[in-house]
């Protein structure tokens, strides 16, 4: 799991893993891994989430502001 840079210093995102068609996200204070797959949330959303994750800013906000993403995860653990 890559550590999320959290440039805004107030993100709930702790870390992420980039996969071919998905992104896994771990939130602060939770051991669970949330997987956002392109088949559930769309390729463009996954691509945007990957860009935000690597830039270290905006990932948590993006997830919370897009209902199809916020509800489109599967739990890995």
N, C-alpha and C positions, 0 to 999 in steps of 0.2 A: 504494500500500500504506500503510495506516494503521499508525503505530507503536503497538505494544502497550505499555500503561502499566507492566505488570509491578510491581504494587504490592507483591507479596511479595518482590521483588528476587531471586528464584531461578527464574524461569520459563524454559523453553526456547523459548517463543514470542517472536518478534521483531516480527512484524507480521501484519496481516490485511486482507482486503477483504470487505465484506458484499455479497452479491448477492441477488436475489429468493428463490431456493430453495437457496442454497448459501453457504458461507463458504470463502474461501481463506486458508490459514495458511502463514506462513514461519517456520521455526525458526532459532534462532541457530546460526551456523556453517554454514549450508547455503543455497545459492542457489535451491534447489528450492521450488516453490510447490505445496502440498498442497491439493486441492480436496475439500471434504466436501459432497456433494450430497444433498438430501433424498431422492432416489430410491434412494440407497445406504444412508444412515444414519438416515433417518426425519426427518420434519418437526419433531417435538418435540426431537430431538437438535440439529438445525440451529438451531432457535429458542433453545435453551439456550446453545449455543456463541456465538451472536450476542450474547446478553445478557452472557455472561462476557467476551467480547472487548471490548465497549464499556465494561464496568466495570473492566477492567484487572486482573482477578484470577480465577484458577481455571481458565482455558482449557486449559492444558497438563495439569493434573491430570485434568480431565474427559475429555480425549482418551485419556489413558493408562489411566483406570479403566473405560472402556467399550469392550470388545473390538469391538463392532459399529462403533464410530466409529474406533477405532485402525486397524482393517483396511479401513475402508470408503472410503478416499480414492482419488483419481486424481491423478497428477502432471500439472501444467500446464507445468512447465519443469524 
